[in-house]
Amino acid sequence: MKYKALHKLSYGLYIISTSYSGRSYGYIGNTVFQVTSSPPQLAISCHKDNVSASKILKSKVFSVSVLQKETDTSLIGRFGFMSGDSIDKFSDISTITAVTGAPVVVDDTVAWFDCEVVSVTDAGSHLIIVGLIKESDLLSDEEPLTYAYYREKYKMLAPKNAPTYIEKTKLEEEGLQGKDKEAEEGEESADKDDMDTYTCSICGYRYDPAEGDPSSNIPPGTPFSELPEDYRCPVCNAEKEYFKKS
């Protein structure tokens, strides 16, 4: 099997939201597609470990916000790399409600869909949830954000809970590294420029070796190359591979 072939499939990036017991939940998804025209229905793929998955099953409703091409990365960081159990992802986020009552994120959104769950299929690590579109709207003529553009711009691998996630070792077996040549060269030169700052490409947090990261017990004077492999961005919880040399 050639895992590289899977990168030829097309995806977008969306915020999928629901509400249950008076609280809103949401996550970044890259698998949303129309499955029928009459009646109009959408399907989403949600990892079973996502907090939002269980809430959608209980509420029986969800919304899909189609993100614009130049979406603020902090929005992706908040909904894609943080848990709804630990923070209120919707704090200071513009939302509306339509027919189902599910929150609809309208920040950096070009279109949205308000859906009622009609079926759920267990697909192993993920649930395939089909929703009947109860309402929708077009907010902007801006281009939508595609997963291909996101991967190319930020040189990222899919998060582990994404349905498109492929283990890095499998890519390496095919002679791939999951990163472009420029990123590889940047890693090779990291040891030479150990005191350079590195920026999280999701939320914009800058790691400065001179300051370290007190919140993670990283003392001042610690080069980025010497950070633990499980180091996470203190702002959006993104993994170390999402940092780029500033």
C-alpha positions as a Markdown table, in Angstrom:
| # | Residue | x | y | z |
|---|---|---|---|---|
| 1 | Met | 0.0 | 0.0 | 0.0 |
| 2 | Lys | 1.3 | 3.5 | -0.9 |
| 3 | Tyr | 0.3 | 5.9 | 1.8 |
| 4 | Lys | 1.4 | 8.8 | -0.3 |
| 5 | Ala | -1.6 | 8.1 | -2.5 |
| 6 | Leu | -3.9 | 9.2 | 0.4 |
| 7 | His | -2.4 | 12.7 | 0.1 |
| 8 | Lys | -4.1 | 13.1 | -3.3 |
| 9 | Leu | -7.6 | 13.0 | -1.7 |
| 10 | Ser | -9.2 | 16.4 | -1.3 |
| 11 | Tyr | -10.4 | 17.9 | 2.0 |
| 12 | Gly | -11.4 | 21.2 | 3.6 |
| 13 | Leu | -11.1 | 22.4 | 7.1 |
| 14 | Tyr | -14.2 | 23.0 | 9.2 |
| 15 | Ile | -15.3 | 23.8 | 12.8 |
| 16 | Ile | -17.9 | 21.3 | 13.9 |
| 17 | Ser | -19.9 | 22.3 | 16.9 |
| 18 | Thr | -22.7 | 21.2 | 19.2 |
| 19 | Ser | -24.4 | 22.1 | 22.4 |
| 20 | Tyr | -25.3 | 19.9 | 25.3 |
| 21 | Ser | -26.6 | 20.6 | 28.8 |
| 22 | Gly | -26.1 | 24.3 | 28.3 |
| 23 | Arg | -22.5 | 24.1 | 27.1 |
| 24 | Ser | -20.9 | 24.4 | 23.7 |
| 25 | Tyr | -18.4 | 22.0 | 22.2 |
| 26 | Gly | -16.5 | 22.0 | 19.0 |
| 27 | Tyr | -13.5 | 20.7 | 17.1 |
| 28 | Ile | -11.6 | 21.1 | 13.8 |
| 29 | Gly | -12.5 | 18.5 | 11.2 |
| 30 | Asn | -11.2 | 17.9 | 7.7 |
| 31 | Thr | -13.8 | 15.4 | 6.7 |
| 32 | Val | -17.2 | 16.8 | 5.8 |
| 33 | Phe | -19.0 | 15.8 | 2.6 |
| 34 | Gln | -22.5 | 15.9 | 1.1 |
| 35 | Val | -24.0 | 12.4 | 0.9 |
| 36 | Thr | -27.4 | 13.1 | -0.6 |
| 37 | Ser | -29.3 | 15.9 | -2.3 |
| 38 | Ser | -32.8 | 14.9 | -1.6 |
| 39 | Pro | -33.1 | 15.2 | 1.3 |
| 40 | Pro | -29.9 | 17.3 | 1.7 |
| 41 | Gln | -27.5 | 15.5 | 4.1 |
| 42 | Leu | -23.9 | 15.9 | 5.2 |
| 43 | Ala | -21.6 | 13.4 | 6.8 |
| 44 | Ile | -18.8 | 14.1 | 9.2 |
| 45 | Ser | -16.0 | 11.9 | 10.6 |
| 46 | Cys | -15.3 | 12.3 | 14.3 |
| 47 | His | -12.7 | 10.5 | 16.4 |
| 48 | Lys | -14.3 | 8.6 | 19.3 |
| 49 | Asp | -11.8 | 10.2 | 21.7 |
| 50 | Asn | -13.0 | 13.7 | 20.9 |
| 51 | Val | -15.1 | 15.2 | 23.7 |
| 52 | Ser | -17.4 | 16.6 | 21.0 |
| 53 | Ala | -18.2 | 13.2 | 19.6 |
| 54 | Ser | -20.0 | 12.0 | 22.7 |
| 55 | Lys | -21.8 | 15.4 | 22.9 |
| 56 | Ile | -23.0 | 15.2 | 19.3 |
| 57 | Leu | -24.4 | 11.7 | 20.0 |
| 58 | Lys | -26.3 | 13.0 | 23.0 |
| 59 | Ser | -27.6 | 16.3 | 21.6 |
| 60 | Lys | -28.4 | 14.8 | 18.1 |
| 61 | Val | -27.4 | 18.1 | 16.5 |
| 62 | Phe | -24.3 | 19.7 | 15.1 |
| 63 | Ser | -23.2 | 22.6 | 12.9 |
| 64 | Val | -20.4 | 22.9 | 10.3 |
| 65 | Ser | -18.6 | 26.2 | 9.7 |
| 66 | Val | -16.6 | 26.3 | 6.5 |
| 67 | Leu | -13.4 | 28.2 | 7.2 |
| 68 | Gln | -12.0 | 30.8 | 4.9 |
| 69 | Lys | -8.6 | 30.3 | 3.2 |
| 70 | Glu | -6.7 | 32.8 | 5.4 |
| 71 | Thr | -8.2 | 31.7 | 8.7 |
| 72 | Asp | -6.6 | 33.1 | 11.9 |
| 73 | Thr | -4.3 | 30.2 | 13.1 |
| 74 | Ser | -5.3 | 30.9 | 16.7 |
| 75 | Leu | -8.8 | 29.7 | 15.8 |
| 76 | Ile | -7.4 | 26.5 | 14.4 |
| 77 | Gly | -5.2 | 26.1 | 17.5 |
| 78 | Arg | -8.1 | 26.6 | 19.9 |
| 79 | Phe | -10.5 | 24.2 | 18.2 |
| 80 | Gly | -7.9 | 21.8 | 16.8 |
| 81 | Phe | -5.4 | 21.3 | 19.7 |
| 82 | Met | -7.2 | 22.1 | 22.9 |
| 83 | Ser | -9.8 | 20.0 | 24.9 |
| 84 | Gly | -13.2 | 21.2 | 25.6 |
| 85 | Asp | -12.9 | 19.6 | 29.1 |
| 86 | Ser | -10.1 | 22.1 | 30.0 |
| 87 | Ile | -11.1 | 25.4 | 28.3 |
| 88 | Asp | -14.2 | 27.1 | 26.9 |
| 89 | Lys | -13.3 | 27.1 | 23.3 |
| 90 | Phe | -16.2 | 29.5 | 22.5 |
| 91 | Ser | -15.0 | 32.3 | 24.8 |
| 92 | Asp | -14.7 | 35.5 | 22.7 |
| 93 | Ile | -15.8 | 33.6 | 19.6 |
| 94 | Ser | -18.7 | 35.0 | 17.5 |
| 95 | Thr | -21.5 | 32.5 | 17.2 |
| 96 | Ile | -25.1 | 32.3 | 16.2 |
| 97 | Thr | -27.8 | 29.7 | 16.4 |
| 98 | Ala | -30.3 | 28.5 | 13.8 |
| 99 | Val | -32.9 | 25.8 | 13.8 |
| 100 | Thr | -31.3 | 23.1 | 16.0 |
| 101 | Gly | -29.8 | 25.3 | 18.6 |
| 102 | Ala | -26.3 | 24.1 | 17.9 |
| 103 | Pro | -23.7 | 27.0 | 18.1 |
| 104 | Val | -22.5 | 28.1 | 14.7 |
| 105 | Val | -19.0 | 29.7 | 14.6 |
| 106 | Val | -19.1 | 32.7 | 12.2 |
| 107 | Asp | -15.6 | 34.0 | 12.7 |
| 108 | Asp | -13.5 | 33.5 | 9.6 |
| 109 | Thr | -16.4 | 31.5 | 8.1 |
| 110 | Val | -17.6 | 31.6 | 4.5 |
| 111 | Ala | -20.6 | 29.3 | 4.9 |
| 112 | Trp | -22.3 | 27.2 | 7.5 |
| 113 | Phe | -24.7 | 24.3 | 7.9 |
| 114 | Asp | -27.1 | 23.5 | 10.8 |
| 115 | Cys | -27.8 | 19.7 | 11.0 |
| 116 | Glu | -29.8 | 17.1 | 12.8 |
| 117 | Val | -28.3 | 13.7 | 13.3 |
| 118 | Val | -30.1 | 11.0 | 11.4 |
| 119 | Ser | -27.6 | 8.1 | 11.5 |
| 120 | Val | -24.3 | 7.0 | 13.1 |
| 121 | Thr | -21.9 | 4.4 | 11.8 |
| 122 | Asp | -19.0 | 2.9 | 13.8 |
| 123 | Ala | -15.9 | 3.0 | 11.5 |
| 124 | Gly | -13.2 | 1.8 | 13.9 |
| 125 | Ser | -11.3 | 4.8 | 15.4 |
| 126 | His | -13.9 | 7.2 | 14.1 |
| 127 | Leu | -17.7 | 7.7 | 13.9 |
| 128 | Ile | -19.4 | 8.6 | 10.6 |
| 129 | Ile | -22.2 | 10.8 | 11.6 |
| 130 | Val | -24.9 | 11.8 | 8.9 |
| 131 | Gly | -26.9 | 14.9 | 9.5 |
| 132 | Leu | -30.0 | 16.3 | 7.8 |
| 133 | Ile | -29.3 | 20.0 | 6.8 |
| 134 | Lys | -32.0 | 22.0 | 8.6 |
| 135 | Glu | -30.6 | 25.5 | 7.7 |
| 136 | Ser | -27.5 | 26.9 | 5.9 |
| 137 | Asp | -26.1 | 30.3 | 4.8 |
| 138 | Leu | -23.4 | 31.8 | 2.7 |
| 139 | Leu | -21.5 | 34.5 | 4.5 |
| 140 | Ser | -18.7 | 35.3 | 2.1 |
| 141 | Asp | -17.4 | 34.8 | -1.4 |
| 142 | Glu | -13.9 | 34.2 | -0.1 |
| 143 | Glu | -12.2 | 31.0 | -1.0 |
| 144 | Pro | -12.6 | 28.2 | 1.6 |
| 145 | Leu | -9.6 | 26.8 | 3.4 |
| 146 | Thr | -8.4 | 23.4 | 1.9 |
| 147 | Tyr | -6.4 | 20.9 | 3.8 |
| 148 | Ala | -3.9 | 20.8 | 1.0 |
| 149 | Tyr | -3.3 | 24.6 | 1.4 |
| 150 | Tyr | -3.1 | 24.2 | 5.1 |
| 151 | Arg | -0.5 | 21.4 | 4.9 |
| 152 | Glu | 1.6 | 23.3 | 2.3 |
| 153 | Lys | 1.6 | 26.6 | 4.1 |
| 154 | Tyr | 2.3 | 25.4 | 7.6 |
| 155 | Lys | 4.3 | 22.2 | 6.6 |
| 156 | Met | 2.3 | 20.1 | 9.0 |
| 157 | Leu | 1.3 | 16.5 | 9.5 |
| 158 | Ala | -2.3 | 15.5 | 10.3 |
| 159 | Pro | -3.1 | 15.5 | 14.0 |
| 160 | Lys | -3.4 | 12.1 | 15.5 |
| 161 | Asn | -7.2 | 12.2 | 15.9 |
| 162 | Ala | -7.7 | 13.2 | 12.3 |
| 163 | Pro | -9.1 | 10.5 | 9.9 |
| 164 | Thr | -6.3 | 11.4 | 7.6 |
| 165 | Tyr | -3.5 | 10.7 | 10.2 |
| 166 | Ile | -0.7 | 8.5 | 8.9 |
| 167 | Glu | 2.1 | 7.3 | 11.2 |
| 168 | Lys | 5.3 | 9.1 | 10.4 |
| 169 | Thr | 7.2 | 5.8 | 10.3 |
| 170 | Lys | 5.0 | 4.6 | 7.5 |
| 171 | Leu | 5.7 | 7.7 | 5.5 |
| 172 | Glu | 9.4 | 7.3 | 6.1 |
| 173 | Glu | 9.2 | 3.7 | 4.9 |
| 174 | Glu | 8.2 | 5.2 | 1.5 |
| 175 | Gly | 11.1 | 7.6 | 1.6 |
| 176 | Leu | 8.9 | 10.5 | 2.8 |
| 177 | Gln | 9.4 | 12.6 | 5.9 |
| 178 | Gly | 6.0 | 14.3 | 6.0 |
| 179 | Lys | 7.8 | 17.7 | 5.6 |
| 180 | Asp | 9.2 | 19.6 | 2.6 |
| 181 | Lys | 12.9 | 19.9 | 1.8 |
| 182 | Glu | 13.1 | 23.4 | 3.3 |
| 183 | Ala | 11.7 | 22.1 | 6.7 |
| 184 | Glu | 14.3 | 19.3 | 6.6 |
| 185 | Glu | 17.1 | 21.7 | 5.9 |
| 186 | Gly | 15.9 | 23.8 | 8.8 |
| 187 | Glu | 16.1 | 20.9 | 11.1 |
| 188 | Glu | 19.6 | 20.0 | 9.9 |
| 189 | Ser | 20.8 | 23.5 | 10.7 |
| 190 | Ala | 19.1 | 23.7 | 14.0 |
| 191 | Asp | 22.1 | 22.4 | 15.9 |
| 192 | Lys | 24.2 | 25.2 | 14.3 |
| 193 | Asp | 21.7 | 27.9 | 15.3 |
| 194 | Asp | 20.6 | 26.5 | 18.7 |
| 195 | Met | 19.8 | 29.9 | 20.2 |
| 196 | Asp | 17.3 | 30.9 | 17.4 |
| 197 | Thr | 13.7 | 31.5 | 18.4 |
| 198 | Tyr | 11.0 | 29.1 | 17.1 |
| 199 | Thr | 7.4 | 30.0 | 16.4 |
| 200 | Cys | 4.4 | 27.8 | 16.7 |
| 201 | Ser | 2.8 | 27.9 | 13.3 |
| 202 | Ile | -0.7 | 27.2 | 14.8 |
| 203 | Cys | -1.1 | 30.0 | 17.3 |
| 204 | Gly | 2.1 | 32.2 | 16.8 |
| 205 | Tyr | 3.7 | 31.5 | 20.2 |
| 206 | Arg | 7.4 | 32.2 | 20.1 |
| 207 | Tyr | 9.8 | 30.0 | 22.0 |
| 208 | Asp | 12.9 | 32.0 | 23.0 |
| 209 | Pro | 15.8 | 29.9 | 24.3 |
| 210 | Ala | 17.1 | 32.8 | 26.3 |
| 211 | Glu | 13.8 | 32.8 | 28.3 |
| 212 | Gly | 12.9 | 29.1 | 28.2 |
| 213 | Asp | 9.3 | 28.2 | 29.0 |
| 214 | Pro | 8.6 | 28.5 | 32.8 |
| 215 | Ser | 5.1 | 27.1 | 32.3 |
| 216 | Ser | 6.7 | 23.8 | 31.2 |
| 217 | Asn | 9.6 | 23.9 | 33.6 |
| 218 | Ile | 12.0 | 24.6 | 30.7 |
| 219 | Pro | 14.9 | 26.8 | 32.2 |
| 220 | Pro | 16.4 | 29.8 | 30.4 |
| 221 | Gly | 19.2 | 28.9 | 28.0 |
| 222 | Thr | 17.6 | 25.7 | 26.7 |
| 223 | Pro | 18.0 | 25.5 | 22.9 |
| 224 | Phe | 14.9 | 24.4 | 21.0 |
| 225 | Ser | 16.8 | 21.2 | 19.8 |
| 226 | Glu | 17.1 | 20.2 | 23.4 |
| 227 | Leu | 13.5 | 20.4 | 24.3 |
| 228 | Pro | 11.8 | 17.0 | 25.1 |
| 229 | Glu | 10.3 | 15.3 | 22.2 |
| 230 | Asp | 6.9 | 15.4 | 23.9 |
| 231 | Tyr | 7.1 | 19.2 | 24.4 |
| 232 | Arg | 3.9 | 21.0 | 23.6 |
| 233 | Cys | 3.1 | 24.6 | 22.8 |
| 234 | Pro | 2.0 | 26.3 | 26.1 |
| 235 | Val | -0.7 | 28.3 | 24.2 |
| 236 | Cys | -2.4 | 25.8 | 21.9 |
| 237 | Asn | -0.9 | 22.4 | 22.9 |
| 238 | Ala | 0.6 | 21.8 | 19.4 |
| 239 | Glu | 3.3 | 19.3 | 19.1 |
| 240 | Lys | 7.0 | 20.2 | 18.7 |
| 241 | Glu | 6.9 | 19.4 | 14.9 |
| 242 | Tyr | 4.6 | 22.4 | 14.5 |
| 243 | Phe | 7.3 | 24.9 | 15.4 |
| 244 | Lys | 9.3 | 26.6 | 12.7 |
| 245 | Lys | 12.5 | 28.6 | 13.1 |
| 246 | Ser | 11.7 | 32.3 | 13.2 |
